[in-house]
């Protein structure tokens, strides 16, 4: 089956599905100009993200960790949702049930209009107090103080994201798994399918009898298992399912 035939088949599946779960990864954000951790542009001062985005690094030098996140926030602040983000928000508006599970922390899905979100790895625009656990939204770029202090108890805060060496909160995993169980279609977009637990979600959907559509720049280890695997940019493919380009240009 050629690419055009796959796109037509995918559109038909989406049109006839009323309950959809979507999983997005770094690929859809990369199309908006946000470098991934694996990109050379994801490096800062020759420091690998794995060496700075961790509880150990924060305990050792919270100021340094916040300098890195302040740099990331500046990059993300310059980015805008792309047509892929907007297409997913449009699909959500037209479906009975829709859940968007994302591995991204940039908040672009929310800006694009997606509502029912499960942010597996947190949100870079949220700050959490180390002492009282209060979470607030903070969109200041750059941050006036590093590390930022809690406006309730005065203690230092951390980005409300899941770091290396940490586990995703169980309630988020439960919410994601429940959405897959209740859906009739799962779409996997812009993720290589190698980072757990997200990597197994498409397999779980297939094992429970759901149809799965994958959109990624390259084939992934699970491409052959899915019903349809489309290679290309999600920002170019997703709008083909709904003619929204004129609305958001």
N, C-alpha and C positions, 0 to 999 in steps of 0.2 A: 504494500500500500504506500503510495507516494505521500509527500507532505500535505498537498492540497486535499487529498482524500481523507487523510487523518484529521485535518482541521474540520472538514465537513462532518465527519463522524463524531468528533469531540463536541462540536456545536449541537448536534442532535442529542447527544447524551445529556449535555448541560440543560438544553431546552426542556427535556422530559423528566429531569430530576427536580424534586421539590425540596429535598433536604440535603444540603451540601456542606461538607467540611473541607477546608482548604488549609494546607500547610505551606508556609513560605519560609525561604531561607535568605542567605546573604546575596544571592544572585539578583533578586528584584531590587534590593537597595543599591547594589553596584551599578545598576542601570541609571540610578539617580546621582551617581558620582561619589558614593560613599565607599571608601576602600574597605575590603574585608581584612580580617586578622591575618589571612594567609598572603595578602598582597604585600609587595615591598613598600607600598604607600601606607600600609597599616603600621609600619614601624615608626617609632618616635625616639629621636636621640639614640638610634641604634639599639634600642631596648625592645626585646620581643614582648608582645602582649602577654604571653604566658607567664613572663617573669614579673609583670607589674599588676595584672588583673587577678589578684589572689589575696586571700585573707593574710597570708604570711607577709606579702609585700606591704599591705596596708598597716599591719601591726608594726612593721619595721620603719616605715616612712610614709605616713598618711598624706603628707604634703606632696610628695613625689607622685603618688598614685593619683591624687586630685589634679596635679598639673597635667598628667596624661589624659584624664577624663575631660578636663577643661579644653584641651586641644581637640579631642574627639567631638565635643559639643560644638566647637566652632565650625568644624568641618560639616557636621550634620546640619547645623543652623543655616548653612548656605545651600543645602540641598532641598529639592522640591519633589513631591510625589510624581511618579511618571504615569504614563497611560495604563500600565499594568495595575498600579495601585487603584486608579480610578475605575478600571473595569471591574475589579473585585468588589468595590463598593457598590457599583451598579448591579452586579449579580445579586448581592445581598439584599438590595431593595426589592428585587423581583421574586425572591424565593420565600417559601413558607418558613423554612428554618435554615440558618446559615451560621457557621462558626468559622472564624479565621484564627488558626493557630500560627503564631509566628516565632521564629527564632531570633528575629531582629529586635534591637533595643532602641531604634531611632525614632519611633513614633509616627512614621510617614503614613502608615495605614490609617491611623486615627485622623490625621490631617486630611486624607483623601476622602474620608466619610465612612469608613468601616466602623461598625458599632460593637458587634459581638466578638470581642477580641480576647484571645488567650495569649498573653506575652510570656512565653516560656522562660525567657532569660531576663525578664524585667524591662525597665524603661530608663534610659539614660537621663530623662528629664525629671525623674523622681529622686528625691534625696531622703535617706532614712537615718534616723538618729541611732547611734551605737548604744545609747543608754536606755532611752524610753521607747524606742521603736516607732516613733511618730514618722509618718511618711507624708511629704508634701511635694507638689509640683513646683519646679523652679526652672524658668526659662531664661535666666540671666546669662548673657554671653558678652564678655567673659565674666566669670564669677568674681565678685569684688573681694572675696576673702577665701584663701585656701589654707587648710580645709574649711569648708563652710561650717558654721555652728548651728545647732538646733535652736529654733526660735521659741521653744518651750522650756527646755532645761539648760541650754547653753553648752551642752557637750558637742563633740565633733560628730559629723555625719559622714555617711558613705553613700556612694551611688547605689540606688535600689535595683541592682542587677545581680545576676547569678555569676559568680566568679569561677575561674578554674579552681578545682579542689572542693567546690560546693555542689550541692544537689538542688535540683529544681524542686520547689515546694510541692508537696504531695497533692494539695488541693488543685493545683494547676494540671498536674498529670491526670488526675481523676476527671477534671472537666474536659480535657482533650480526648481522653479515651471514651467518655460518655458521648461526646459529639460524634465520634467515629461510629460508635455502636448505633446511634440513632439516625445516621445518614444513609442515603442510598448512593451517594457519589462522594469520592474523595479526590481532590486535586492537589498535586504536589508540585510546587513552583519554586525554581531558583535555589534548589538545595541538592547537594551531591549525594545525600543519603548515606553518610558515613558517621555522623555524630549522633549518638544515642541521647535520649530515647526517641528523638524524632525520626531517626533512621528506620526504626521498626514500625512506625505508624502506618506506612503504606502497605507493608506486609500484613499487619494486623487487619487492615481494611479488606485486603484480598482474601485472607483466610476466613473472614466473616461474611463473605459473599458480596462485598461492595464492588462497584466499578471504580477503577482508579485511572486518572489521567495525569500524566507527568509532563511538565514543561521545563526544560533546562537547556543550557547552551550545549551541553554534551550528554551522551548517554551516561547513565549511572549503573552501579552494580545491580539495581533492581529493574532496569528499564524493560528487560525481556519478560518480566513477570506481569507488568501492568497492562491494562487493556489498550491504552494508547500512550505512546511516548513521542512527544514533539520536541525537536531540537531547534532552538532559536531563542531570541530575546522575548521574555514574557511581556514587555512593554509593546512589542509588535504583534504578538500572537493573541493575547487576551482581548484586545479591542476588536479582533475579528469576530468574536462571539457576540458582541453587542456594539452597535455602531454609536460609540460615544465620543469619537475623536473630535467632532465639531463642537461638542458641548464644552470640552475642557481645554481647547487650544487657546 
